[in-house]
Amino acid sequence: AMFVSRSRLLLARARPLRAGGGGPLKSYVSWCENRPYSSMIIQCGFILGAGDLLTQTLERNEKKDDPPPYNAGRTFRMALYGWGCFGPFCAMWYNVALPWAVPMAAGPAR
C-alpha cells in the first residue's frame, strides 16, 4: 500500500500530460501506477540492455581500423541482469526502503 501511494505521488506530475486524450503515454502512466514493481523491473532491464548496445556501438566507432564484432549475448546478459538482479533491488529500494527512510509529505512540490 505504501509503494502505491508513493508511485502516485511521483507520477502526479505526469497527469497534465495525460489530459490531452491518452494514447501510449496514458497507457504507460497507468501501467506504472498500477504495477510499480513490474514496471520498474522491466524498464531497468531494457535500459541496461540499451546502454550496453550504445556502449558497443561507441566502441565499434572508436576503433575504425579493426572494430570488434557486436556481441548480442553480452547485451542480453546485461538486460537479464537488469531484469533479474538490479531491477528488483531498485524496485524495492524506491518503493519500500526509501519511503520508509525518508517519508514524503503529500501535497504540491516546492
HELIX and SHEET records of a PDB file:
HELIX    1   1 MET A    2  LEU A   10  1                                   9    
HELIX    2   2 LEU A   11  ALA A   14  5                                   4    
HELIX    3   3 ARG A   15  ARG A   18  1                                   4    
HELIX    4   4 PRO A   24  ASN A   34  1                                  11    
HELIX    5   5 PRO A   36  GLU A   62  1                                  27    
HELIX    6   6 ALA A   72  TYR A   81  1                                  10    
HELIX    7   7 GLY A   82  PHE A   86  3                                   5    
HELIX    8   8 GLY A   87  MET A   92  1                                   6    
HELIX    9   9 TRP A   93  ALA A   97  3                                   5    
HELIX   10  10 LEU A   98  ALA A  101  1                                   4    
END                                                                             
